[in-house]
Amino acid sequence: QTLLSDLSTGCGIENQIGCFMGQSHSWTGCWRQEAENEDAAPQCKIRVSSDPERVTFELHANKMHCLLCGDLSEEWQPAPPQASTFEALTGKDGKGLGLEAPLMWRHYWADGSKILRTELRTEAPGNGERAILRIDRQLVSGGNLSTKTQLVQGDALMELAELTWRRLPVEEAGEGPAPVAFLRGHGLPLASTEDRMKALDKVEELLADSDMISKAQEMDRVVPQNWTGSGQMIRGGIAFYKGLLPEWTKPEPVPDLNPPIVQAGVEARYEIHNEPKGVCINIAPWNAPATLSFGPTVSMLAAGNHVVIKPPDMVPNVSAAIRRLCQKYLHGYVWVEEGGKEVVERLIDEGADHLEFTGGGEIAKVVAARCAQTLTPLTLELGGKSPAFVDDGLDLDALRSVAKEIMETKVFKTGQFCCAHDYALVHKSVFNEFCSIFEEVVKDLGSRRQVRLIGRKQYESVKFLLKDADVQCIPTMDGEFQLNDEDMSVPMTGLLSPSFDRAVLKREIFGPIIPILAVSSVDEAIGIINRVGPKPLIAYCYTKGEAAEKSFVSGVPAGNIAVNGGPQRMIGNYAVSFGGTGPSGTGAGFWGKDALREFSNRKCVMSAKDGFARSFFSGLP
């Protein structure tokens, strides 16, 4: 007895799987097994995805509930532990089938793409040939589906079960699967401190087995390719939240400030209960796909929420790695839904309890408008033009430290980093010295100066900004350090004093170039910042003057300000929340106690201590 459902999109699949997919829409929907007692019969929801091809199953058998997703490929892959639920299709609960965990599985189209086949076998051969459990699904008509289960061992084939399913009306059962609803109804418990500690322990297990993420990031051109450092940062965040949870889950007392005439001799107890919101959606960006899939998810889990991660479709290998890891370690806590725009729309339309989006401002507007239709609360982690002000009075060593901080931040993440310095405003008294040092430290990069961007769109954007600026570059772009259309790489370059009407000073750069402009004072710098890119995610101030620091901090509205430091020190402190304001975002879903608040309902509970707390409405005593 099983319930099968694919939670991915079927959009465009006709181009992927051939003529059979002329019927692809017929697979989408809800099916019920034909039985004497149809109310108790299992149901079957199916949707097949493409780009890359995937199939997702929702299995309900004998009070067991799980979501499973696999690639449509004839290649055998490790199966998640819950894949053993498929054995319930045989009616034998797997007894005598020779299938022992750990299992391998594969899903592929058979018989000219008429049959959607799933096969399971043991991971390693035992005594004799391995048994394969085969499940074939075939559309009989627009309203009927048949499933056949067989046991294959060598040349022997044993028929185990053959079932017929009837399509249910959309108004009765919905059009397709719904991961938010599944987690809301069948997710593992997360209410208590112990429940959340257990979930965070599982994330730590995942992080210890995450080598595949580094390999996937290399395949998808994500920089840096090695994810070990980011994994260690997230592990540190888990330890921080574990330390907070015992107190966080306790009721928080607050005073009763009602005047004595209202209290009328009856005291009341007031408490804040930090209640989980429910099911959260985390939409991660392509520039840090794994880090920003798991970082906010840790905060959401610590606050007691189940999570649907929507990784970026631009990095398919990383997205698949995240899905496989979560399926292996976080089943029942986290679901990973791959796909593009149509998947985001479908997830939002389910009506989650909170949504976090990390990305660009224009897409954020669309996401926010869609969330408004279901009144879904949201957190926006955006970016903007994060400025750097370099004050007078800095000696050569300090100027070198600033130049290296700016340059290495750009190169380490290819400039495709929301915290990267977007442009530099340098006091005219040290402008020439700073530019000379900047040129020197960039030249010292050697071959590292040539930075590969993640994709064609991003490369063409930076290429346009460089050419549109039409100014002197430091260092010069020549020899091996030039725009490379084939490799989609750009040399780390400073742009000297572009005019304010150029695109490079009008939009976020997100690449390894930085405009450098001279200013006469901190006040002039503040004016430019508030005009060019108001309310940035981070504003950087490098100064030895207390007056300049005070003016900068008070005069620049920003999500965050770093004085004499860079982004690593800003976001590496787990005790401090990180978020934007206005065009750079809203809310704080990354680290800090504020992230727990972000994903919790701060529920006020008033309870009269002795007797009834009367009011003007019920009649004062």
CORBELMO-V405556 format. One record per backbone hydrogen bond with DSSP energy under -1.0 kcal/mol. NH is the residue of the N-H (numbers start at 1). CO is the residue of the C=O. E is the energy in kcal/mol with one decimal. If there is no record, write none. Layout:
# CORBELMO-V405556
<<NH | CO | E> <NH | CO | E>>
This chain:
# CORBELMO-V405556
<<13 | 10 | -1.6> <15 | 12 | -1.1> <16 | 13 | -1.3> <17 | 13 | -2.0> <21 | 18 | -1.4> <22 | 19 | -2.1> <23 | 20 | -2.5> <24 | 21 | -1.5> <26 | 23 | -1.9> <27 | 24 | -1.4> <28 | 25 | -1.1> <31 | 44 | -3.5> <32 | 166 | -2.7> <33 | 42 | -2.8> <34 | 164 | -2.8> <44 | 31 | -4.6> <45 | 4 | -2.7> <46 | 29 | -1.4> <49 | 54 | -2.5> <55 | 70 | -2.8> <57 | 68 | -4.4> <59 | 66 | -3.0> <61 | 64 | -1.9> <64 | 61 | -1.6> <66 | 59 | -2.1> <68 | 57 | -3.5> <70 | 55 | -3.1> <72 | 53 | -1.8> <73 | 71 | -1.3> <73 | 107 | -2.2> <77 | 105 | -2.4> <79 | 103 | -2.7> <83 | 80 | -2.2> <84 | 81 | -1.3> <85 | 82 | -2.1> <86 | 83 | -2.0> <87 | 84 | -1.7> <88 | 85 | -2.1> <89 | 86 | -2.2> <90 | 87 | -1.7> <91 | 88 | -1.1> <95 | 92 | -2.0> <97 | 94 | -1.7> <104 | 121 | -3.4> <105 | 77 | -2.8> <106 | 119 | -1.7> <108 | 117 | -2.2> <110 | 115 | -2.8> <114 | 110 | -1.3> <115 | 110 | -2.3> <116 | 137 | -2.4> <117 | 108 | -2.9> <118 | 135 | -2.3> <119 | 106 | -2.4> <120 | 133 | -2.1> <121 | 104 | -2.1> <123 | 102 | -2.4> <132 | 152 | -3.0> <133 | 120 | -2.6> <134 | 150 | -3.0> <135 | 118 | -2.9> <136 | 148 | -2.9> <137 | 116 | -1.5> <138 | 146 | -2.5> <140 | 144 | -1.7> <141 | 144 | -1.6> <145 | 165 | -2.1> <146 | 138 | -2.8> <147 | 163 | -2.5> <148 | 136 | -2.5> <149 | 161 | -3.3> <150 | 134 | -2.8> <151 | 158 | -2.6> <152 | 132 | -3.2> <153 | 156 | -2.4> <156 | 153 | -2.0> <158 | 151 | -2.8> <160 | 149 | -2.8> <161 | 149 | -1.6> <163 | 147 | -2.8> <165 | 145 | -3.2> <166 | 32 | -3.3> <167 | 143 | -2.4> <168 | 30 | -3.5> <172 | 169 | -1.0> <173 | 169 | -2.1> <174 | 170 | -2.9> <182 | 178 | -2.2> <183 | 179 | -2.6> <184 | 180 | -2.2> <185 | 181 | -2.0> <186 | 182 | -3.3> <187 | 183 | -1.7> <188 | 332 | -2.2> <196 | 192 | -1.9> <197 | 193 | -2.6> <198 | 194 | -2.2> <199 | 195 | -1.9> <200 | 196 | -2.7> <201 | 197 | -2.2> <202 | 198 | -1.7> <203 | 199 | -1.7> <204 | 200 | -1.9> <205 | 201 | -1.9> <206 | 202 | -2.1> <207 | 203 | -2.6> <208 | 204 | -1.7> <209 | 206 | -1.5> <210 | 207 | -1.1> <213 | 210 | -1.7> <215 | 211 | -1.5> <216 | 212 | -2.3> <217 | 213 | -2.7> <218 | 214 | -1.8> <219 | 215 | -1.7> <220 | 216 | -1.8> <222 | 217 | -2.5> <231 | 227 | -2.4> <232 | 228 | -2.1> <233 | 229 | -2.0> <234 | 230 | -2.2> <235 | 231 | -2.1> <236 | 232 | -2.1> <237 | 233 | -1.8> <238 | 234 | -2.0> <239 | 235 | -1.8> <240 | 236 | -1.9> <241 | 237 | -2.3> <242 | 238 | -2.4> <243 | 239 | -1.6> <244 | 240 | -1.2> <245 | 241 | -2.1> <248 | 244 | -2.3> <249 | 245 | -2.4> <250 | 247 | -1.1> <252 | 272 | -2.7> <254 | 270 | -2.2> <262 | 259 | -1.4> <263 | 259 | -2.2> <264 | 260 | -2.6> <266 | 263 | -2.6> <269 | 607 | -3.5> <271 | 605 | -2.0> <272 | 252 | -2.4> <273 | 603 | -3.5> <275 | 273 | -1.5> <275 | 601 | -2.5> <277 | 599 | -1.3> <280 | 306 | -3.0> <281 | 354 | -2.3> <282 | 308 | -2.8> <283 | 356 | -3.1> <284 | 310 | -1.7> <292 | 288 | -2.6> <294 | 290 | -2.5> <295 | 291 | -2.8> <298 | 294 | -2.3> <299 | 295 | -1.4> <300 | 296 | -2.5> <301 | 297 | -2.8> <302 | 298 | -2.5> <303 | 299 | -1.6> <304 | 301 | -1.8> <305 | 300 | -2.5> <306 | 278 | -2.3> <307 | 333 | -2.2> <308 | 280 | -2.8> <309 | 335 | -2.9> <310 | 282 | -2.8> <319 | 315 | -2.4> <320 | 316 | -2.2> <321 | 317 | -2.0> <322 | 318 | -2.5> <323 | 319 | -2.3> <324 | 320 | -2.5> <325 | 321 | -2.4> <326 | 322 | -2.5> <327 | 323 | -2.3> <328 | 324 | -1.7> <329 | 325 | -2.5> <330 | 326 | -2.4> <333 | 330 | -2.4> <334 | 330 | -2.7> <335 | 307 | -2.6> <337 | 309 | -2.8> <344 | 340 | -1.7> <345 | 341 | -2.4> <346 | 342 | -2.0> <347 | 343 | -2.6> <348 | 344 | -2.6> <349 | 345 | -2.4> <351 | 348 | -1.6> <353 | 279 | -2.6> <355 | 377 | -1.8> <356 | 281 | -3.0> <357 | 379 | -2.7> <358 | 283 | -1.9> <359 | 381 | -1.7> <364 | 360 | -1.9> <365 | 361 | -1.7> <366 | 362 | -1.1> <367 | 363 | -2.5> <368 | 364 | -2.9> <369 | 365 | -2.1> <370 | 366 | -2.0> <371 | 367 | -2.6> <372 | 368 | -1.7> <373 | 370 | -1.0> <374 | 371 | -1.1> <376 | 371 | -2.3> <379 | 355 | -2.7> <380 | 586 | -2.3> <381 | 357 | -2.9> <382 | 584 | -1.5> <386 | 384 | -1.1> <388 | 423 | -1.8> <389 | 540 | -2.7> <390 | 425 | -2.8> <391 | 542 | -2.9> <399 | 395 | -2.5> <400 | 396 | -2.2> <401 | 397 | -2.1> <402 | 398 | -2.3> <403 | 399 | -2.7> <404 | 400 | -2.6> <405 | 401 | -2.3> <406 | 402 | -2.5> <407 | 403 | -2.7> <408 | 404 | -3.1> <409 | 405 | -1.7> <410 | 406 | -1.7> <411 | 407 | -2.5> <412 | 408 | -3.2> <413 | 409 | -1.2> <414 | 411 | -1.1> <415 | 410 | -1.2> <416 | 413 | -2.0> <417 | 415 | -1.7> <420 | 417 | -2.0> <422 | 386 | -3.8> <424 | 515 | -2.8> <425 | 388 | -3.4> <426 | 517 | -3.2> <427 | 390 | -3.0> <428 | 519 | -2.8> <430 | 427 | -2.0> <434 | 430 | -2.7> <435 | 431 | -2.5> <436 | 432 | -2.2> <437 | 433 | -2.4> <438 | 434 | -3.0> <439 | 435 | -2.3> <440 | 436 | -2.0> <441 | 437 | -2.7> <442 | 438 | -2.0> <443 | 439 | -2.1> <444 | 440 | -1.9> <445 | 442 | -1.3> <446 | 443 | -1.6> <448 | 445 | -1.6> <449 | 446 | -1.7> <450 | 447 | -1.2> <451 | 490 | -2.7> <453 | 488 | -2.8> <459 | 455 | -2.2> <460 | 456 | -2.8> <461 | 457 | -1.7> <462 | 458 | -2.0> <463 | 459 | -2.7> <464 | 460 | -2.2> <465 | 461 | -2.0> <466 | 462 | -2.4> <467 | 463 | -2.1> <468 | 464 | -3.0> <469 | 465 | -1.8> <470 | 466 | -1.1> <474 | 494 | -2.5> <481 | 478 | -2.2> <484 | 489 | -2.3> <488 | 484 | -1.4> <489 | 484 | -1.5> <490 | 451 | -2.8> <492 | 449 | -2.2> <493 | 512 | -1.8> <494 | 474 | -3.2> <495 | 514 | -2.4> <496 | 472 | -2.5> <497 | 516 | -2.9> <502 | 499 | -1.8> <505 | 502 | -1.7> <506 | 503 | -1.8> <507 | 503 | -1.8> <513 | 511 | -1.3> <514 | 493 | -1.8> <516 | 495 | -3.0> <517 | 424 | -2.7> <519 | 426 | -2.2> <525 | 521 | -1.9> <526 | 522 | -2.6> <527 | 523 | -2.1> <528 | 524 | -2.2> <529 | 525 | -2.6> <530 | 526 | -2.4> <532 | 528 | -3.5> <533 | 529 | -1.8> <539 | 560 | -1.7> <540 | 387 | -3.0> <541 | 562 | -2.6> <542 | 389 | -3.1> <549 | 545 | -2.2> <550 | 546 | -2.6> <551 | 547 | -2.4> <552 | 548 | -2.5> <553 | 549 | -2.8> <554 | 550 | -2.1> <555 | 551 | -2.0> <556 | 552 | -1.5> <559 | 536 | -2.6> <562 | 539 | -2.1> <564 | 541 | -3.0> <570 | 566 | -1.2> <571 | 567 | -2.7> <572 | 568 | -1.3> <576 | 573 | -1.7> <584 | 581 | -1.8> <585 | 582 | -1.9> <586 | 380 | -2.0> <592 | 574 | -2.2> <595 | 592 | -1.1> <597 | 593 | -1.9> <598 | 594 | -2.4> <599 | 595 | -1.5> <600 | 597 | -1.5> <601 | 275 | -3.8> <603 | 273 | -2.4> <603 | 601 | -1.9> <605 | 271 | -3.0> <607 | 269 | -2.6> <609 | 267 | -2.8> <614 | 612 | -1.6> <619 | 615 | -1.6>>
